[in-house]
């Protein structure tokens, strides 16, 4: 599918879609909770659906309700590998979170299972989670290709990680820890990248009555943060398990408000959220945009924008919306420590730079992981390849609304990964978009 976008500023209000970050966590915890759980989740996406399909392959029963999902848990005897000769196949789609969260959960259940996926998922890093799982009682087939098959029983104990790894490795073990028989301690060297997303996992565990004890410890002369969970903690069915609004996707609409003259409002956001991408508000304020906060609602409107420097190590998913704003900001914007972008659905450091260049923005990668963008008051529009990356398609669409001429985005169907209704909401905010189901030859 490709889309043609004619220049027209966005304005108005939109409801935030459900956070897939929180949906993954709540769905997995509900599947290992002793009793059925109702989860409020107003929207879904390809990544959320992948997690649901994997949990169902493990034996959970998940049905769509008017408000979200009802999750009946994986049967207790499904952890008994002696009774199960077959290996369920868990299709993670292109969701890194699904793979990294469910691999340790499968091992903690003691299941023989195989995980597979699509796109670049097999090439996305699993070390050192892979090695830690293998050293704690499990056997995994060779990494770097699918299917990835697991067997054995994950053991409790000490898990040690450097601080510069994906927080999803830590979150995966935290989600698996309630299934283990003894106390589990996860040590992460400081400083920790994307630490807010570990805090999001801890918040999800607390929703199910599981306490994570956090301490600071010194090992071999280095400072570590220790996350500890008692073995087989009592898990309680929450009275309200609600998936909050998604800051990562809301960031694109808020970026549009910063670029344009009229305000764009996003409703259904938790202003106290542990989602790291809530940092979009502070970033847009530094650019010079006007921010208005109300309960569960944020409005952003345009002003004179000035280039800024941001260290994006803790919120790499914000690079595309920040790049969209930087394209229109006067002067130079530098996005530093963005190396983790090379490991996304595309080499996002390269594809952001290429998409910007296609739209008339001067952008360059400097060093190994910095992106430098020169703002321009008038962008040409052009043809952009979304590179099978949902955030590239969204970034290009936001820029296209304020360009001087039409923009074509090829492969635009990739937005379904996190936001299937993106172009519907784009039109609801006044954007002029035409969808074409076939790519032109």
N, C-alpha and C positions, 0 to 999 in steps of 0.2 A: 504494500500500500504506500502511496505517496500523498502528500498534502500540498496544496498551494495556498499560501497565506498572503493576502493583500494588506498593505500597511493600514492599520487603524488602531489607535491607542485603546488599551483595556481600562475598564472602570466598572465599579459596582462591587457586589458582594458574592461570596461563594462559601459553601460549607467544606471544611477540611475533610479529606478522605481519612479512613482509619489508618493508623500507624501500623505498617507491616512489621516494624521492629517489635512493637508490643504484641501484635497478634501472634507472631511466631511463638513468643515466650508463653503467653497465656494458653494457647492451644496445646503446647507440649506439656505444660504443667497439669492442665485439665486431663490430659490423656493418661497421666501416671497418678492422678489423684484417686482415692478409693471410690468415690461416688461421682455421679453425673454432675456436670457443671454447665450452667448457662453463661455464655459470653456475649456481651453487647458489642457488636461490631457491624457498623452500618454499611461498609463496603468491603469488597474483596479485590484480589488481584491475582495474577499468575503465580507470584511468589507465595502468597498466602495459600492459594489452592494447592501448590506443590507440597507444602507442609501438611495440609489436611490429607492429601492422598497418601503421603508416607505414613502418617499416623494410622490411617485406616488399613494400610498394608500390614502394620504391626498388630492390628486387632482392635483398635479403637473404632467406635461408631460415632460419626459426626453428621448431624443433620442441620440444614439451614432452617432458621426460625425467622419470625417477623423482625426480631431485634438483632439477630446475629447467628449464633451457633449453639447447639446443645451437643456436648461432648460426653459420651459414655466411655469410660476408661478402658485401656488395654487390660484384658483378663489377667488375673494374678498368675495363673499357671502358664502364661505365655513366656515367662522368664525361665521355664524349665527346658533347657536345650535337649535333654534326653528324650523328651516327648515330641520333639519337632524335627523331623528329618528334612523338611523342605526349607529353602531359604527364600523368604519374601524379598521381592525386588522393590526398593524404594526409589522412585523417580523424583529427584530433587529439582527437575527442570533446570533453570539457570540460576537458582537461588543459592548463593554462598551461605547465607544464614541457615537455610534448611540443612545443607550438608554438614556444616560445622557444628550445629546444635544437635542434630540427630545422630551423628556418628558416636559420640560418647554415650548418648541415651540408649542406643541399640546395644552397646557394649555393657552398660550397666544393667540392662534387662537380661543379659546373658543370652541374647538371641543370635542365632546364625542368620545373617541377612546380608544382602548385597545392596549397595547404593549406586545409583547411576545419575547422569545428568546430561546437559546439552550445552552447546556454545563453548565458551572458554572455561566452563566450570572445572573440568578435569585438570586444567593447568593452573588453577588458582591455588595458592599455597595451603598446605595442611601441616607443614612442619612449624613448630615442634609438637603440636598436638598429636600427630601421628606417632611420634616416638614415645611420647608420654603414655599414650594408650597401650602401646606394645610392651612397655616396661612395667605395666600394671595389670598383667594377666590376660591380655587379648592378643590374638593374631589377626593381622590385617594383610590383605593382598597388596601387591606393589602399588605404590602411590603414583599419581600422574596419569592414570588411565582408568577407564570404567569398564566393567563394574568393579567397585571397591568392595571386597567381601570381608566380613568381620565374623569372628568366632571367639569363644572363650567368655570369661566372666571378669568384667572390670573390677579391680580391687580398690578399696579405700586406701588412704595413706597420704603421702606428701607429693604434690605436683609442683614443679618449679619452672617458671617461665621468665625469659627476659622481658623487659618492659616495652620493647619496640615491636611486639607481635600484634596480630589482630586481636582486639578485645573479644571477638566471637569465639576464640578458643577457650578463653576463661569462662565466658557465659555458657558455652556448651557443657563444660565440666560442672559448673554451678547447677545447671538444670538437671544433670545426671546424678548429682550427689545425693538427693533424697532417696534414691534407689539403693544406695550402698549400705553395707551392714555396719560399718564403723565410721568414726569421724574422718572427714576429708578436709585436708588443708591445701589450699592453692596459694602458692607464693609467687608474686609478680614483682620483678625488680622495678624500682622507681627511677625516673619518671615513667608513668604508664600512658601509652597512647590510647586515645578514645576511651578514657576512663569513665565518662558519663554513661556510656552504654553498658558498662559493668554495673553501674548503679541502677540502671533501668532493669537489669536482670534481678538484682537484689530486691527491688521494689515489687517485681512480679512474684518472686518467691514469697515475699511478705504477704501478698494478697492471698496466698494459699496457706498461710500460717507457718511458713518455714523461716527460721531466723538465721541470718548469716552474721557471724561474729567477725569483726574487722579489727586487725591490730597492725602495728608497725614493728618490724623486726630487722635485726642486723645479721646478715649471714656472709661470711667470708669478706667482711669489710664493706659490703654493699647494703643499701637500704631496700627492704622489701615490704610490700603490703601483703598481709596474709588474710585470706578469706576462708573461714572455717564453718562447716556444716556438720552437725551431729549425724551419726548413722541412723537411718530409718526414722527421721523425725515425723511427728504426727502432722499429716497434711489435712487441712480442713477445707471444705467446699466454701468458697467465698459467697457472701450475700450479694456482692456486686463485683463482677469481673468485667470491667469495661475497657475496651480498646480506645485510647485517646486519639485525638486528631494527629495527623502526621505533619511534623514540622519540615521534614525533608522535601515533601512535595509542595507544601504551602509556601516554601521559600521562593518558588518560581513566581507565584502570584504576587507576593510581597515585593519581589524584585521588579515586577512590572509596574507596581505602584510607585516605586522609587524612580523609575525611568520616566514615566509619564507625568502629566500634570494633574490628573484627577486621582483621587484615592482608590485603592483596591483594598477590600476588606475580606479577611478570612475568619469565619466563625468556627467554633468548636475546637479551639486550641487550648491546651493547658499551659498557662503562663508560668507555672512552677514545674514543668515537665523535666524529667531527667534526660530527655532526648538531647544529644549534643547539638543537633542542628537548630535548636532554639537560639543558638548564637547568631542566627541570621539577623535578629533585631539589632543587636549591638553593632554588627557589621554594617548594616544599612544606615544606622545613625552616624557611624564614622564617615561613610560616604557623603553624608549631608542630608539624607532623606528625613522627612517628618514622620514620626511614629506616634500613633495614638493607641493606647492600651485600654481595653475595657474587659470586664469579666468574660473569659473564654473567647475574646474577640480582639483582633489586631487590625488596624488600618494603617496603610503606608501611602504617603503621597510624595510627589516629586518636589525637588528644589534643585539648586545648583549642586551638582555632584563633583567631588574631587577624588582623584586617584589616591589609593591607600596601599599600605602593606599589611598583609595578614599571614600569620603562621597558621596553616590549615591542617596541621598534623592531627588535631583532635576532632576535626569536622571536615574530612576530605570530600564528603558528598555535597558540601555547599559550594565547591569550586564552580560547577556549571552556572548556578544562579548568580554567584558573585562575579563570574566572568561576564555574564550578560549585563550587569550593572556597570562593570568596569569599561565595557565597550563604549558607553556613553558618558563616562566620567572624564572630566578635564584632567589631563596629565597622565601619569603612569601609575598603574596598579601592579603590585608584585604579590603573587600567591606563593608562599615558600613552604618547604617541607611537604610537597604534594606527591612524593614518590609512590605512596600507596595507591594513587590513581592508576598506576600502570597495571594493577592487578584486578581491575574491575571488569565489567562486561566487555569493555574494549580497553585498549591502552588509553585511558581517558585523558592522560596528560597530552598525548598526541592528538586524539580526536577532538578535544576542546580547542586546541590550537588550530587544527585544520579547519574546523567549522567556523571559527572566528575569522580566519583568513578568507574563507569563501564568501563571507558576508561583508567584507571590506574593512575588517579590523586588523590592525598590525599587532600580531602576537608571536611570541617566541619562547621556546623552552631554553632556560639557561642552567648551566650545571647539570645535575642529574635529576633534580626534582623541583625546580622553580619555574613558574609561568609568569612572564612579563607581558602586560597588555597596555597598549597605548590607546587612550580614549579618542573618540571621534564624534563630532556633533552630527554627522550625516553618514549613515551607512547605506551601502548600495543594495542590499539584498543579494540573492544568488541561489545557487543550488548546493544543498548540504546532504551528505550521506550520514544518516544517523548511526551507522556502524553497529547496528543491532544493540544500541545502548540507549535505554529509555531517557537517561538524563541529558544526553546529547540532543535528542529530538525535542525535549522540552525547552532546553536552553535556546535552540535555534528558533523555536516558535515564539518565545518571548522577545528575542531580538527582532524577529521578522515583523512583529506588530508595530515597531517603531522605525523600520527601515524606510528607504526612499522609494523602493520598488518591490515587486513581488518576490517571494522566496518559495522555492520548492524544497521540501524535506523528503528524501527517499528513505524507505524502510521505516516509515513513521509508526507502523503497527507495534513496534517494540515498546511503546508506552504502556502496553497491557501488562508488562512485568510488574509495575507498581501502581499504575493509574489508568485503568482501561477507559475511563470517561474523561481523560484529559482534554481532548479536543472538543467534546461537548461542553465542558466548563469554559474552555477558551472562547467558544462562541457565545456562551451565556454572559460572559463579561464584555461582549461587544466585538470580539475578534472576528475577522472575516477569513474563514477557512473553508476550503473545498477539499473533500476527501475523495480519493480515486483508488479503487480496490485493486487495480492492476498497475504494475510498474510499466512505464513506457520502455519499449525496446530501443 
